[in-house]
Amino acid sequence: MHPSIPHDRPEQLQQIQSGLMQGEQIIAVYDASGVGTGFLGLTDRRVIVQDKSFVGKKIAITSIPYSKITSVSVVSNKSLAGSFFSSGSIAINVGTHVYEMDFRGEQKAHHVHSVILHYISRP
């Protein structure tokens, strides 16, 4: 396995690895809690979300090219007066759909936000 890739669960990392395109590199795979989301993977080409919100207990692995992401947000139910990343939650806007995820720790949310912002800010 690749111990250098930040990840929470080895089986989630393996799932992402099994679906990589030629030459695609994994940046991180983080377990996510919250409504309908199992985990989020970041590669150098896309965001991969395991979505459990489908009818009939079906699960989808959704690939979102960075070019389709319109914004990424830090989400908090309190004032963000203390720190920009005082929350472990982010929201990714793709067209009219919003993927909201809670991560185990502010640093993981910060990493996800930073990577997505880097790729969607490129010309």
N, C-alpha and C positions, 0 to 999 in steps of 0.2 A: 504494500500500500504506500501511499504518499503522506508520510507524517508531516511534511512541510506545508500541506494544504490545510488551512484552518477549517475545522469541521466539528460538529457535535456528535454525530453518529456515523460509524463506519458504513453501515448499510445504506445510508442516504448518499454518502460519497460514492459508493459503488454504483448506485442507481444512476447518478449523474455521469459517472465515467462510462457506463455502458451505452449512453446515448450521445456521446461526443461526435462531432463532425471531424473530418480530417484536419489535423493541425490546430484544433480548438484546445484552449488551455483553461483549466478550472482555477478560479481565484479563491473561492470559499464556498462552503455548504453549511448553512445554519438551520437548526431545528427552529420551527416557528410555532407559536401557539396562537390562539385566537380563532375566530369563526372560519371554519373551512380550510385552513391552511396547514399543511404538514411540514413542509420545509421549503427553503429557498436556496437555489444555487446560483452562483455568479461565475460566468466564464468571460473570456475576452471578446465574445461575440453576442451574448444574450443573457437574460435573466431566466431561470427555470424555476417554476413554482409548482409544487404539488398541491393541487386543489381538491379538497374533499367535499365541496359544496354541491356536487351534482346529485340529482334525484336518484333514488334507488341505491344509495350507498356506493355509488361509483366514484372512482378516483381518476383524476386527469393529471397528467404532467404537461404543463403549458410552457411553451418556449416563447419568450417575448424579446424580439430584437430591440436593442437599445434605441434604434431609430424610431420605434413606435411608442416609446415612453415620452409622455408630454411633461411630466413633472414627478418629483420625489419629495415627500414631506416628512418632517418629524412630527409625530402625533402625540399629544399629551392631554390629559383631562385636567391639568392644572396649569398655572402660569409657568411660562418658560423663562421667568425672570432670573433664575439661578444660573442655568447653563443651557446652551443651545441643545445639547444632547443630554438632558436630564431625564430622558424617556428611552425606553427600550423598544419603542414602536415606530414604525414608518408606514407610509402609504405610497404606493406606486400607481400613478395614473396612466392608463393606456386607453386612449380614446375616452369613451364614457364609462369604462370599467375601472374600479379602484381595488387594488389588492392591498389590504391592510394586514400587517404582520407584527406580532409581538415577539421579541427575541429575549433570550436569557442574558440580559446585561446591556447596559448602555453602549459599551464598546463595540458590540456586534452590530447594533443598529447604526452606530456611527460609521463602521466599516462599510456596511451595505449602502448607506446613503452616499458616502464619499465615492465609492466605485461607480454607482449608477450616475451620480452627478458628473463624474469625470467623462464617462462615455456619452452621456446625452449633451454635454457641453461642447463636444468636438465639432468643428465645422464640417 
